[in-house]
């Protein structure tokens, strides 16, 4: 396989996305002690809190992907409804 500019750009974007997702996960992990102490969370409620934060991270990544795909396709993704924008994912 020959390396070209598109492949290199895609590789850099994917690596940066993985790095940022790992950073988000580390930030969420670092806040569990303070959340438990501040809000007197039970282990179950702490799990729900962490789960919802991770779901928000995944949904944010999907939204960014949708916007990027739309912009690359030349569409005005900000005027579309969310379900129409997600059809390309």
N, CA and C atoms as a LAMMPS dump frame, in Angstrom:
ITEM: TIMESTEP
0
ITEM: NUMBER OF ATOMS
267
ITEM: BOX BOUNDS ff ff ff
-5.0000000000000000e+02 5.0000000000000000e+02
-5.0000000000000000e+02 5.0000000000000000e+02
-5.0000000000000000e+02 5.0000000000000000e+02
ITEM: ATOMS id mol type element x y z
1 1 1 N 0.834 -1.173 0
2 1 2 C 0 0 0
3 1 3 C 0.883 1.242 0
4 2 1 N 0.548 2.151 -0.854
5 2 2 C 1.316 3.379 -0.974
6 2 3 C 0.725 4.453 -0.042
7 3 1 N 1.602 5.16 0.665
8 3 2 C 1.152 6.232 1.552
9 3 3 C 0.855 7.478 0.733
10 4 1 N -0.306 8.07 0.991
11 4 2 C -0.623 9.333 0.341
12 4 3 C -1.124 10.307 1.4
13 5 1 N -1.428 11.509 0.997
14 5 2 C -1.802 12.567 1.94
15 5 3 C -3.099 12.238 2.672
16 6 1 N -4.062 11.673 1.975
17 6 2 C -5.34 11.35 2.616
18 6 3 C -5.159 10.301 3.692
19 7 1 N -4.356 9.291 3.422
20 7 2 C -4.095 8.246 4.409
21 7 3 C -3.383 8.818 5.627
22 8 1 N -2.424 9.693 5.409
23 8 2 C -1.698 10.292 6.528
24 8 3 C -2.611 11.175 7.37
25 9 1 N -3.454 11.972 6.724
26 9 2 C -4.389 12.831 7.458
27 9 3 C -5.368 11.983 8.261
28 10 1 N -5.879 10.924 7.662
29 10 2 C -6.814 10.04 8.362
30 10 3 C -6.154 9.384 9.562
31 11 1 N -4.913 8.987 9.414
32 11 2 C -4.185 8.362 10.511
33 11 3 C -3.976 9.332 11.665
34 12 1 N -3.605 10.555 11.345
35 12 2 C -3.386 11.565 12.382
36 12 3 C -4.695 11.89 13.1
37 13 1 N -5.784 12.033 12.362
38 13 2 C -7.08 12.342 12.974
39 13 3 C -7.54 11.198 13.867
40 14 1 N -7.372 9.952 13.407
41 14 2 C -7.768 8.799 14.222
42 14 3 C -6.929 8.705 15.494
43 15 1 N -5.645 8.945 15.38
44 15 2 C -4.773 8.901 16.558
45 15 3 C -5.13 10.014 17.541
46 16 1 N -5.422 11.193 17.035
47 16 2 C -5.809 12.296 17.903
48 16 3 C -7.148 12.012 18.582
49 17 1 N -8.072 11.425 17.851
50 17 2 C -9.366 11.057 18.439
51 17 3 C -9.207 10.043 19.557
52 18 1 N -8.354 9.048 19.359
53 18 2 C -8.094 8.066 20.411
54 18 3 C -7.445 8.697 21.631
55 19 1 N -6.53 9.607 21.399
56 19 2 C -5.877 10.306 22.501
57 19 3 C -6.881 11.129 23.304
58 20 1 N -7.742 11.863 22.624
59 20 2 C -8.729 12.688 23.309
60 20 3 C -9.766 11.841 24.037
61 21 1 N -10.167 10.721 23.451
62 21 2 C -11.111 9.834 24.137
63 21 3 C -10.476 9.259 25.394
64 22 1 N -9.206 8.881 25.33
65 22 2 C -8.495 8.399 26.513
66 22 3 C -8.355 9.483 27.566
67 23 1 N -8.127 10.713 27.125
68 23 2 C -8.041 11.837 28.057
69 23 3 C -9.374 12.044 28.762
70 24 1 N -10.479 11.991 28.008
71 24 2 C -11.807 12.122 28.62
72 24 3 C -12.039 11.036 29.663
73 25 1 N -11.649 9.822 29.346
74 25 2 C -11.822 8.708 30.278
75 25 3 C -10.998 8.931 31.536
76 26 1 N -9.786 9.426 31.392
77 26 2 C -8.932 9.69 32.553
78 26 3 C -9.498 10.809 33.416
79 27 1 N -10.05 11.832 32.794
80 27 2 C -10.653 12.933 33.556
81 27 3 C -11.864 12.434 34.343
82 28 1 N -12.68 11.615 33.705
83 28 2 C -13.844 11.054 34.392
84 28 3 C -13.397 10.188 35.568
85 29 1 N -12.371 9.373 35.367
86 29 2 C -11.864 8.515 36.447
87 29 3 C -11.317 9.345 37.597
88 30 1 N -10.686 10.452 37.293
89 30 2 C -10.091 11.285 38.327
90 30 3 C -11.097 12.019 39.188
91 31 1 N -12.319 12.143 38.712
92 31 2 C -13.318 12.883 39.477
93 31 3 C -14.175 12.008 40.377
94 32 1 N -14.029 10.698 40.302
95 32 2 C -14.931 9.819 41.049
96 32 3 C -14.816 10.004 42.555
97 33 1 N -13.604 10.192 43.068
98 33 2 C -13.435 10.386 44.512
99 33 3 C -14.118 11.65 44.998
100 34 1 N -13.918 12.745 44.273
101 34 2 C -14.524 14.012 44.658
102 34 3 C -16.047 13.963 44.517
103 35 1 N -16.539 13.316 43.466
104 35 2 C -17.988 13.192 43.299
105 35 3 C -18.612 12.399 44.441
106 36 1 N -17.965 11.298 44.806
107 36 2 C -18.477 10.466 45.888
108 36 3 C -18.521 11.24 47.198
109 37 1 N -17.467 11.973 47.476
110 37 2 C -17.395 12.717 48.729
111 37 3 C -18.36 13.901 48.743
112 38 1 N -18.421 14.65 47.654
113 38 2 C -19.249 15.854 47.604
114 38 3 C -20.735 15.534 47.647
115 39 1 N -21.158 14.526 46.886
116 39 2 C -22.578 14.227 46.763
117 39 3 C -23.002 12.992 47.552
118 40 1 N -22.113 12.406 48.338
119 40 2 C -22.397 11.208 49.139
120 40 3 C -23.028 10.102 48.283
121 41 1 N -22.368 9.796 47.167
122 41 2 C -22.897 8.807 46.233
123 41 3 C -22.646 7.394 46.727
124 42 1 N -23.63 6.534 46.52
125 42 2 C -23.44 5.107 46.762
126 42 3 C -22.657 4.538 45.582
127 43 1 N -22.095 3.344 45.72
128 43 2 C -21.389 2.769 44.563
129 43 3 C -22.272 2.654 43.314
130 44 1 N -23.549 2.346 43.511
131 44 2 C -24.448 2.249 42.36
132 44 3 C -24.609 3.607 41.675
133 45 1 N -24.879 4.651 42.465
134 45 2 C -25.061 5.985 41.877
135 45 3 C -23.775 6.509 41.249
136 46 1 N -22.625 6.163 41.826
137 46 2 C -21.36 6.533 41.201
138 46 3 C -21.218 5.844 39.846
139 47 1 N -21.614 4.586 39.775
140 47 2 C -21.58 3.867 38.506
141 47 3 C -22.485 4.483 37.464
142 48 1 N -23.676 4.91 37.89
143 48 2 C -24.606 5.569 36.966
144 48 3 C -24.01 6.886 36.47
145 49 1 N -23.372 7.621 37.372
146 49 2 C -22.76 8.897 37.01
147 49 3 C -21.628 8.704 35.999
148 50 1 N -20.758 7.741 36.262
149 50 2 C -19.647 7.478 35.346
150 50 3 C -20.165 6.967 34.012
151 51 1 N -21.17 6.1 34.046
152 51 2 C -21.753 5.579 32.812
153 51 3 C -22.336 6.709 31.963
154 52 1 N -23.061 7.628 32.598
155 52 2 C -23.66 8.719 31.836
156 52 3 C -22.592 9.653 31.262
157 53 1 N -21.509 9.865 32.013
158 53 2 C -20.418 10.702 31.486
159 53 3 C -19.744 10.034 30.291
160 54 1 N -19.53 8.729 30.365
161 54 2 C -18.924 8.015 29.232
162 54 3 C -19.858 7.988 28.024
163 55 1 N -21.16 7.851 28.265
164 55 2 C -22.118 7.901 27.155
165 55 3 C -22.084 9.276 26.485
166 56 1 N -21.959 10.326 27.285
167 56 2 C -21.843 11.668 26.733
168 56 3 C -20.594 11.827 25.885
169 57 1 N -19.507 11.181 26.312
170 57 2 C -18.267 11.224 25.536
171 57 3 C -18.451 10.535 24.185
172 58 1 N -19.095 9.376 24.202
173 58 2 C -19.317 8.632 22.955
174 58 3 C -20.269 9.399 22.034
175 59 1 N -21.345 9.939 22.594
176 59 2 C -22.287 10.702 21.764
177 59 3 C -21.646 11.967 21.195
178 60 1 N -20.781 12.604 21.971
179 60 2 C -20.057 13.769 21.465
180 60 3 C -19.143 13.41 20.312
181 61 1 N -18.482 12.25 20.411
182 61 2 C -17.62 11.798 19.321
183 61 3 C -18.438 11.482 18.071
184 62 1 N -19.618 10.884 18.264
185 62 2 C -20.485 10.587 17.115
186 62 3 C -20.982 11.871 16.458
187 63 1 N -21.302 12.868 17.261
188 63 2 C -21.75 14.141 16.709
189 63 3 C -20.625 14.815 15.919
190 64 1 N -19.417 14.769 16.462
191 64 2 C -18.277 15.354 15.747
192 64 3 C -18.037 14.625 14.428
193 65 1 N -18.183 13.3 14.433
194 65 2 C -18.026 12.521 13.203
195 65 3 C -19.081 12.914 12.185
196 66 1 N -20.31 13.061 12.639
197 66 2 C -21.4 13.438 11.741
198 66 3 C -21.145 14.798 11.11
199 67 1 N -20.701 15.744 11.916
200 67 2 C -20.408 17.082 11.389
201 67 3 C -19.264 17.019 10.388
202 68 1 N -18.22 16.244 10.706
203 68 2 C -17.072 16.134 9.791
204 68 3 C -17.477 15.496 8.471
205 69 1 N -18.276 14.434 8.53
206 69 2 C -18.716 13.78 7.292
207 69 3 C -19.553 14.745 6.458
208 70 1 N -20.443 15.462 7.113
209 70 2 C -21.286 16.413 6.389
210 70 3 C -20.485 17.53 5.757
211 71 1 N -19.507 18.033 6.484
212 71 2 C -18.678 19.115 5.936
213 71 3 C -17.833 18.62 4.773
214 72 1 N -17.331 17.38 4.879
215 72 2 C -16.546 16.832 3.773
216 72 3 C -17.414 16.577 2.546
217 73 1 N -18.692 16.282 2.776
218 73 2 C -19.598 16.034 1.654
219 73 3 C -20.144 17.334 1.073
220 74 1 N -19.826 18.473 1.691
221 74 2 C -20.269 19.751 1.168
222 74 3 C -21.686 20.124 1.562
223 75 1 N -22.232 19.45 2.593
224 75 2 C -23.592 19.77 3.047
225 75 3 C -23.526 20.787 4.178
226 76 1 N -24.612 21.513 4.352
227 76 2 C -24.717 22.435 5.481
228 76 3 C -25.347 21.656 6.637
229 77 1 N -24.507 20.997 7.43
230 77 2 C -24.999 20.086 8.463
231 77 3 C -25.673 20.817 9.614
232 78 1 N -25.466 22.099 9.754
233 78 2 C -26.05 22.831 10.862
234 78 3 C -27.51 23.211 10.599
235 79 1 N -27.988 23.045 9.372
236 79 2 C -29.383 23.317 9.052
237 79 3 C -30.216 22.047 9.006
238 80 1 N -29.575 20.886 9.157
239 80 2 C -30.286 19.62 9.104
240 80 3 C -30.803 19.247 10.489
241 81 1 N -31.794 18.378 10.502
242 81 2 C -32.261 17.844 11.778
243 81 3 C -31.247 16.812 12.27
244 82 1 N -31.191 16.544 13.573
245 82 2 C -30.208 15.569 14.079
246 82 3 C -30.341 14.183 13.432
247 83 1 N -31.551 13.713 13.213
248 83 2 C -31.714 12.379 12.624
249 83 3 C -31.253 12.357 11.169
250 84 1 N -31.463 13.426 10.454
251 84 2 C -30.993 13.493 9.064
252 84 3 C -29.465 13.526 9.043
253 85 1 N -28.874 14.243 9.986
254 85 2 C -27.41 14.33 10.029
255 85 3 C -26.795 12.988 10.4
256 86 1 N -27.483 12.179 11.218
257 86 2 C -26.934 10.896 11.66
258 86 3 C -27.065 9.779 10.632
259 87 1 N -27.741 10.025 9.539
260 87 2 C -27.933 8.93 8.571
261 87 3 C -26.627 8.469 7.942
262 88 1 N -25.583 9.301 7.959
263 88 2 C -24.306 8.928 7.351
264 88 3 C -23.398 8.156 8.292
265 89 1 N -23.748 8.086 9.549
266 89 2 C -22.859 7.432 10.532
267 89 3 C -23.008 5.941 10.417
